[in-house]
């Protein structure tokens, strides 16, 4: 029987953690040192753009296909299991 991981999102987060941190640092650097920010269209019919205000964490988790609420549920499950084992 294959070894099925009980916490797939936590494992995915662990695997992409270094890369995610590097991307977040780069985005912060572009804002602070270069005055750049991520933008999105104001309205599709106009060529106007407004700053994109989603948090970096949410944006990175979406990019890496990690659902934050599901990850939080996994973390709670881990804490419950550890407290039962203690």
C-alpha beads as a LAMMPS data file, in Angstrom:
LAMMPS data file: protein, C-alpha beads

86 atoms
85 bonds

1 atom types
1 bond types

-500.0 500.0 xlo xhi
-500.0 500.0 ylo yhi
-500.0 500.0 zlo zhi

Masses

1 110.0

Atoms # bond

1 1 1 0.000 0.000 0.000
2 1 1 1.452 3.408 -0.950
3 1 1 2.451 5.845 1.760
4 1 1 -0.313 8.458 1.668
5 1 1 0.655 11.736 3.264
6 1 1 -1.859 13.030 5.781
7 1 1 -0.802 16.648 5.273
8 1 1 -0.306 17.295 1.542
9 1 1 -0.661 21.086 1.741
10 1 1 1.858 21.348 4.579
11 1 1 4.274 19.236 2.531
12 1 1 3.732 21.403 -0.550
13 1 1 4.310 24.535 1.525
14 1 1 7.534 23.037 2.902
15 1 1 8.722 22.213 -0.630
16 1 1 8.100 25.737 -1.990
17 1 1 9.021 27.691 1.132
18 1 1 12.460 28.869 -0.035
19 1 1 11.191 29.835 -3.478
20 1 1 8.145 31.572 -2.016
21 1 1 10.369 33.579 0.329
22 1 1 12.627 34.574 -2.579
23 1 1 9.681 35.744 -4.684
24 1 1 8.218 37.717 -1.750
25 1 1 11.588 39.370 -1.134
26 1 1 11.861 40.300 -4.802
27 1 1 8.374 41.840 -4.812
28 1 1 9.205 43.829 -1.688
29 1 1 12.490 44.991 -3.248
30 1 1 10.737 46.145 -6.437
31 1 1 8.310 48.213 -4.355
32 1 1 10.842 49.744 -1.973
33 1 1 13.826 50.268 -4.257
34 1 1 12.223 50.698 -7.675
35 1 1 8.807 52.136 -6.808
36 1 1 7.022 49.375 -8.719
37 1 1 3.822 47.675 -7.660
38 1 1 1.547 45.003 -9.033
39 1 1 -1.504 46.427 -10.769
40 1 1 -4.751 45.196 -12.235
41 1 1 -7.114 46.709 -14.808
42 1 1 -9.484 49.302 -13.340
43 1 1 -12.191 48.301 -15.792
44 1 1 -11.724 46.016 -18.781
45 1 1 -12.826 48.672 -21.269
46 1 1 -10.208 51.214 -20.103
47 1 1 -6.430 51.192 -20.259
48 1 1 -6.237 52.315 -16.626
49 1 1 -4.561 50.309 -13.924
50 1 1 -4.824 50.435 -10.156
51 1 1 -2.589 48.847 -7.507
52 1 1 -3.378 45.238 -6.699
53 1 1 -4.053 45.070 -2.953
54 1 1 -4.082 41.332 -2.230
55 1 1 -1.537 40.255 0.343
56 1 1 1.701 38.754 -0.902
57 1 1 0.986 35.631 1.120
58 1 1 -2.381 35.061 -0.549
59 1 1 -0.938 35.752 -3.980
60 1 1 1.955 33.335 -3.467
61 1 1 -0.270 30.629 -2.032
62 1 1 -2.586 30.961 -5.021
63 1 1 0.413 30.698 -7.364
64 1 1 1.592 27.534 -5.609
65 1 1 -1.979 26.157 -5.487
66 1 1 -2.198 26.092 -1.694
67 1 1 -5.592 26.838 -0.177
68 1 1 -4.928 28.842 3.001
69 1 1 -8.080 27.723 4.820
70 1 1 -7.390 24.066 3.988
71 1 1 -3.790 24.526 5.154
72 1 1 -5.043 25.994 8.420
73 1 1 -7.331 22.972 8.862
74 1 1 -4.354 20.659 8.339
75 1 1 -2.370 22.573 10.962
76 1 1 -5.235 22.305 13.458
77 1 1 -5.458 18.584 12.790
78 1 1 -1.720 18.238 13.435
79 1 1 -2.008 20.104 16.735
80 1 1 -4.972 17.937 17.808
81 1 1 -3.087 14.739 16.984
82 1 1 -0.009 15.884 18.874
83 1 1 -2.029 16.877 21.932
84 1 1 -3.763 13.475 21.939
85 1 1 -0.416 11.687 21.688
86 1 1 1.052 13.663 24.611

Bonds

1 1 1 2
2 1 2 3
3 1 3 4
4 1 4 5
5 1 5 6
6 1 6 7
7 1 7 8
8 1 8 9
9 1 9 10
10 1 10 11
11 1 11 12
12 1 12 13
13 1 13 14
14 1 14 15
15 1 15 16
16 1 16 17
17 1 17 18
18 1 18 19
19 1 19 20
20 1 20 21
21 1 21 22
22 1 22 23
23 1 23 24
24 1 24 25
25 1 25 26
26 1 26 27
27 1 27 28
28 1 28 29
29 1 29 30
30 1 30 31
31 1 31 32
32 1 32 33
33 1 33 34
34 1 34 35
35 1 35 36
36 1 36 37
37 1 37 38
38 1 38 39
39 1 39 40
40 1 40 41
41 1 41 42
42 1 42 43
43 1 43 44
44 1 44 45
45 1 45 46
46 1 46 47
47 1 47 48
48 1 48 49
49 1 49 50
50 1 50 51
51 1 51 52
52 1 52 53
53 1 53 54
54 1 54 55
55 1 55 56
56 1 56 57
57 1 57 58
58 1 58 59
59 1 59 60
60 1 60 61
61 1 61 62
62 1 62 63
63 1 63 64
64 1 64 65
65 1 65 66
66 1 66 67
67 1 67 68
68 1 68 69
69 1 69 70
70 1 70 71
71 1 71 72
72 1 72 73
73 1 73 74
74 1 74 75
75 1 75 76
76 1 76 77
77 1 77 78
78 1 78 79
79 1 79 80
80 1 80 81
81 1 81 82
82 1 82 83
83 1 83 84
84 1 84 85
85 1 85 86
